[in-house]
Every structure is written in structure tokens, then in C-alpha cells.
Amino acid sequence: MYIRRALATGAALLATAVLAAGPAHATGLTYTVSGGGSSAPGTAPFVASSTSSLTLGPIVCTSAAVPASPASVITTGPSVVDILTLNRLTGSGCTGSTSVTSTGSWTMHGTTTATAGSTDVVAVHLHGVSLVVAGAICRFTVTGAGLVDGTFDEATQRLTISEPAASGTLTVSNVSGCLGQVQNGSSIGMNVVLATSSALYLG
Ligand SMILES: [Zn+2]
């Protein structure tokens, strides 16, 4: 009994490890990444400010930012898959004075090729997207069950996140209040354009 349970647990752990390791290699291309002026193997900080509003279903924030702290990180060097780790995205001036804050770490992969030049627009997606909306009259959690799509434009240094509600990728839970505008289990869309000053280039 004990052995059978241990074997079952081991198999489950193995399956989990394979699933967890899979997307990093299966869904992102490999790039030579430059950040903050360096393409040597290492890291560079990533900061950004929005050039658009941040929309998250019925919640609209006049601006959004990836702040300096907690640090978000560009992985620099050759043969990079996990281009960017976003550790915080916050919205400001949001509907109903709510706060919008990311949770966890989001990982960005690219899926189209980049040249050595600095004018590529690369299709990207984000793994692990989750956010919390919190306010006096509305609270809910948004969780990504799949990949949140976007683009990174080298020339303008803009990361555009554009995920339609119809894709079903982002799901709402833990709803409190919100005047019936969001329901547990419903899909939600997300849109924002973030301009970075961190000199991110893919080659
Ligand atoms: Zn991926």
C-alpha cells in the first residue's frame, strides 16, 4: 500500500515536472538578446510605462507601469528562450478607484524570428499571467490558463499585450461586488501598450 502510493506520487510529480518544463522550450524561439546595451550572458533590468490605457474587462486604468522594484529582468546573451521575466505590472487611475496589480512572475517568449537589425516586430506571448483587482466596491482575480498574446516592436521599444476575452485565456475568480459586471468563471480581455527604456533587442 505504502509503496503503491509512493509510486503513484512519484509518477504524478514526474508528470508535473514534464508539463512545467515543456512550454519554455516548446513554445518560444531562441534569440540573441540585448538589454541595457549589453548582449553578454547575464541580466538587465526592465522598466516600462504605458502609452495607452490598461483595460482588463470592465476595468480601465489611465496608465500602467512595470516599476523598478520589484525588479523585472531581461535575460541577455545568446540562445535565450525566456527573454523577459515580468515581476510587477501595476495600473493607475483605474475604474472605481480600484488597484490593479500583477501577481507572480510572467515569462515572455517570442514566436517569430528576429534579424540582427533593430526594427523587428516579434510576436510574443506571456506565461503565468495573473492579476488582482481590488477596491471598495469591486474585487476579483484574473488568472491565465494559457498564453497571453502580444508583440514586441524593437523600433518603438513597445510591448503590446492584446488578449481578447473571446480567446478564453484569462478567467475571472474570487469576485466580490463589482455590480455584476464580472462573474466567476467568465473570460476577460486585457490590453495595454508598454514602452520600455531598457533597450531590449532580439536578434
Ligand atoms: Zn511560451
Boltz pocket constraint, residues with backbone or C-beta under 6 A from the ligand:
constraints:
  - pocket:
      binder: B
      contacts: [[A, 23], [A, 24], [A, 27], [A, 28], [A, 109], [A, 125], [A, 127]]
      max_distance: 6.0
